[in-house]
Amino acid sequence: TIVEKALLARRAAEAAKKAREAVKNQKAATKTTKVIMPSKLADCNSRKRKECEIYITEGDSASGGAKLIRDASTQAIMGLRGKILNCLVATPDQIAKNAEVIDIIRALGLTYTYIPKQSFSVHYDNARLRYGKFIIAADRDPDGSHIQSLVLTMIWTLMPQLVLDGHVFIALPPLYKAEWGTKYVYLQDKKELEDFKKKHKQKFTLTYFKGLGEAAPEELGNMIIHPDTRKLAQVT
């Protein structure tokens, strides 16, 4: 009887010690755990996250110019390294190992569950979103269109509610800029250019924008960054 009571007391003491250590470790983890944002992300600093926007740009050159001209309080910039994974046909393992996809999920403030060789799912929570607008800013050429399609495919495959809640937009940079004297006008496509030629009788200088990365920061700001001059199309 004495031995049994001694063993019971010992087990109780060990259980109490483990409980104290668990609480201690939990408190330490709570103090030190923090969300690590992707290194490619130039984040904004406003606490009003619904007013913030994130630009997903094509390459470092475009993201570099955008970072110089953006409003750092509400506009975040993240550049892609080439073409993103096609999530519609990719396996769960391929998605989980793709840095571009994981970086976008983390930047948005969302989490995911990954079971090797079985499933990959994003936990969408509108209240946890770090941005009110998710803006895809790619070049107006076939490569840019391909990248834009792959990003949209990723969003629609892994977190379609982002589209359904009205958060996804496409930047529509102009293809041309007509200048005469101190005046200028941006033209979206060849149709707008032809209409402009018919109506405008003065001589003008025409600039063709091959890609966003080739535009000066001030020009890039007018084309896709400044809310009063940019054109966005909401994805529905």
PLY file of the C-alpha trace (Angstrom):
ply
format ascii 1.0
element vertex 236
property float x
property float y
property float z
element edge 235
property int vertex1
property int vertex2
end_header
0.00 0.00 0.00
2.84 2.39 0.87
4.65 1.62 -2.40
1.46 2.14 -4.44
0.84 5.53 -2.78
4.45 6.51 -3.39
4.17 5.59 -7.10
0.86 7.48 -7.39
2.44 10.57 -5.85
5.40 10.27 -8.22
3.14 9.99 -11.29
1.11 12.98 -10.11
4.28 15.03 -9.61
5.56 14.11 -13.10
2.20 14.98 -14.68
2.15 18.34 -12.93
5.71 19.06 -14.11
4.82 18.24 -17.72
1.74 20.47 -17.50
3.84 23.38 -16.19
6.41 22.90 -18.96
3.67 22.75 -21.61
2.19 26.04 -20.42
5.65 27.59 -20.25
6.51 26.47 -23.80
3.15 27.69 -25.10
3.72 31.14 -23.62
7.24 31.27 -25.09
5.93 30.27 -28.51
3.22 32.92 -28.33
5.82 35.58 -27.61
8.29 34.59 -30.32
6.09 33.32 -33.20
5.63 35.80 -36.03
4.45 35.71 -39.61
7.39 35.81 -42.01
6.50 37.54 -45.26
8.10 36.56 -48.60
11.45 38.23 -49.33
10.15 39.43 -52.71
7.30 41.34 -51.07
7.66 45.10 -50.60
4.79 45.45 -48.14
2.71 48.50 -47.27
2.30 49.75 -43.71
-1.31 50.86 -43.27
-3.28 49.10 -40.53
-6.46 49.54 -42.58
-5.79 46.41 -44.61
-9.04 46.55 -46.62
-7.78 49.81 -48.14
-4.47 48.20 -49.13
-3.58 46.65 -52.49
-0.96 44.20 -53.65
0.49 44.29 -57.18
1.75 41.03 -58.65
4.20 42.16 -61.33
6.05 40.39 -64.10
9.77 40.30 -63.28
12.14 42.36 -61.17
12.38 45.30 -63.57
8.68 46.12 -63.40
8.53 45.55 -59.64
11.61 47.76 -59.13
10.01 50.73 -60.89
6.70 50.17 -59.13
8.38 50.18 -55.71
9.92 53.58 -56.42
6.65 55.26 -57.39
4.03 53.49 -55.22
2.24 54.82 -52.17
4.05 52.79 -49.51
1.24 53.27 -47.01
-1.35 51.32 -49.01
0.37 49.69 -52.02
2.45 46.52 -51.81
4.53 45.13 -54.69
5.66 41.55 -55.34
7.46 40.44 -58.51
7.20 36.98 -60.04
10.18 34.99 -61.26
9.04 33.93 -64.72
5.88 31.91 -65.34
4.02 30.63 -62.28
2.94 26.98 -61.92
-0.24 25.87 -63.69
-2.19 24.86 -60.57
-5.08 23.41 -62.55
-3.03 20.38 -63.65
-0.31 20.37 -60.96
-0.14 17.73 -58.24
-0.45 18.66 -54.54
3.28 18.02 -54.13
4.16 20.34 -57.03
1.97 23.11 -55.61
3.41 22.79 -52.10
6.97 22.98 -53.41
6.37 25.97 -55.70
7.83 29.10 -54.09
5.77 31.51 -56.19
2.43 29.97 -55.17
3.34 29.68 -51.49
4.65 33.26 -51.43
1.37 34.62 -52.80
-0.66 32.65 -50.25
1.54 33.90 -47.40
1.48 37.49 -48.66
-2.32 37.42 -48.67
-2.27 36.37 -45.01
-3.85 32.96 -45.68
-2.81 29.49 -44.53
-2.97 26.08 -46.17
-3.06 22.36 -45.43
-0.80 20.00 -47.34
-0.96 16.22 -47.15
1.90 14.73 -49.26
0.72 12.93 -52.39
-2.92 13.53 -51.40
-4.14 17.12 -51.17
-3.33 20.81 -50.99
-5.97 23.26 -49.83
-5.94 26.95 -48.92
-7.92 28.12 -45.89
-9.69 31.19 -47.23
-10.82 33.69 -44.61
-11.93 37.12 -45.84
-11.31 38.57 -42.37
-7.63 37.53 -42.52
-6.95 39.01 -45.97
-4.15 41.56 -45.85
-5.29 43.44 -48.99
-8.56 44.68 -50.40
-7.29 44.55 -53.99
-5.18 41.83 -55.63
-3.89 43.42 -58.87
-2.18 41.44 -61.63
0.14 43.75 -63.60
1.65 41.97 -66.62
2.90 43.15 -70.00
0.45 43.52 -72.89
2.18 40.82 -74.98
1.68 37.04 -75.36
4.08 36.24 -72.49
2.32 38.73 -70.23
-1.07 37.29 -71.15
0.21 33.80 -70.36
1.47 34.88 -66.93
-1.79 36.69 -66.23
-3.76 33.54 -67.15
-1.58 31.35 -64.89
-2.03 33.67 -61.90
-5.80 33.75 -62.47
-5.80 29.95 -62.79
-3.96 29.66 -59.47
-6.46 31.96 -57.76
-9.52 30.21 -59.22
-8.15 26.72 -58.46
-6.94 27.32 -54.89
-9.01 30.24 -53.56
-11.93 31.07 -55.90
-13.68 33.04 -53.17
-11.05 35.74 -53.66
-12.64 36.37 -57.07
-16.22 35.90 -55.86
-15.67 38.48 -53.09
-14.47 41.02 -55.67
-10.81 41.31 -54.66
-9.08 40.40 -57.96
-8.22 43.01 -60.61
-6.15 43.20 -63.80
-4.10 46.31 -64.54
-4.64 47.62 -68.08
-1.50 49.55 -69.02
-1.73 51.55 -72.27
0.15 50.42 -75.35
0.79 53.94 -76.66
1.42 57.50 -75.57
0.82 60.40 -77.95
2.56 63.71 -77.11
2.27 67.16 -78.70
3.69 70.27 -77.08
3.17 69.98 -73.34
0.14 67.73 -73.73
-0.14 63.96 -73.95
-2.70 61.17 -73.92
-2.42 57.43 -73.22
-4.02 55.06 -75.72
-5.01 51.54 -74.71
-4.74 49.75 -78.06
-4.60 50.12 -81.83
-8.30 50.97 -82.03
-7.86 53.94 -79.69
-4.76 54.95 -81.65
-6.65 54.93 -84.96
-9.52 56.93 -83.44
-7.02 59.43 -82.07
-5.34 59.83 -85.48
-8.69 60.59 -87.12
-9.63 63.27 -84.58
-6.22 64.81 -83.91
-4.86 66.85 -86.82
-1.71 68.19 -85.15
1.63 66.45 -85.42
2.45 64.29 -82.42
5.15 61.95 -81.14
4.07 58.38 -80.54
5.65 56.11 -77.91
5.03 52.36 -77.90
5.34 50.59 -74.55
6.78 47.16 -75.17
6.78 46.18 -71.49
6.22 47.62 -68.02
9.84 46.99 -67.09
11.01 49.42 -69.77
8.89 52.34 -68.54
10.40 55.02 -66.31
9.03 55.00 -62.73
7.01 58.19 -63.29
5.53 56.74 -66.49
4.79 53.45 -64.74
3.00 55.33 -61.99
0.67 56.98 -64.51
0.10 53.70 -66.32
-0.78 51.30 -63.50
-0.13 52.75 -60.01
-1.87 56.11 -59.47
-5.62 55.59 -58.84
-6.55 58.75 -60.77
-4.80 57.70 -64.01
-4.63 53.88 -64.00
-7.21 51.55 -65.53
-8.23 48.37 -63.72
-10.58 45.60 -64.79
-12.28 43.67 -62.00
-12.28 39.90 -62.47
-15.77 38.40 -62.08
0 1
1 2
2 3
3 4
4 5
5 6
6 7
7 8
8 9
9 10
10 11
11 12
12 13
13 14
14 15
15 16
16 17
17 18
18 19
19 20
20 21
21 22
22 23
23 24
24 25
25 26
26 27
27 28
28 29
29 30
30 31
31 32
32 33
33 34
34 35
35 36
36 37
37 38
38 39
39 40
40 41
41 42
42 43
43 44
44 45
45 46
46 47
47 48
48 49
49 50
50 51
51 52
52 53
53 54
54 55
55 56
56 57
57 58
58 59
59 60
60 61
61 62
62 63
63 64
64 65
65 66
66 67
67 68
68 69
69 70
70 71
71 72
72 73
73 74
74 75
75 76
76 77
77 78
78 79
79 80
80 81
81 82
82 83
83 84
84 85
85 86
86 87
87 88
88 89
89 90
90 91
91 92
92 93
93 94
94 95
95 96
96 97
97 98
98 99
99 100
100 101
101 102
102 103
103 104
104 105
105 106
106 107
107 108
108 109
109 110
110 111
111 112
112 113
113 114
114 115
115 116
116 117
117 118
118 119
119 120
120 121
121 122
122 123
123 124
124 125
125 126
126 127
127 128
128 129
129 130
130 131
131 132
132 133
133 134
134 135
135 136
136 137
137 138
138 139
139 140
140 141
141 142
142 143
143 144
144 145
145 146
146 147
147 148
148 149
149 150
150 151
151 152
152 153
153 154
154 155
155 156
156 157
157 158
158 159
159 160
160 161
161 162
162 163
163 164
164 165
165 166
166 167
167 168
168 169
169 170
170 171
171 172
172 173
173 174
174 175
175 176
176 177
177 178
178 179
179 180
180 181
181 182
182 183
183 184
184 185
185 186
186 187
187 188
188 189
189 190
190 191
191 192
192 193
193 194
194 195
195 196
196 197
197 198
198 199
199 200
200 201
201 202
202 203
203 204
204 205
205 206
206 207
207 208
208 209
209 210
210 211
211 212
212 213
213 214
214 215
215 216
216 217
217 218
218 219
219 220
220 221
221 222
222 223
223 224
224 225
225 226
226 227
227 228
228 229
229 230
230 231
231 232
232 233
233 234
234 235
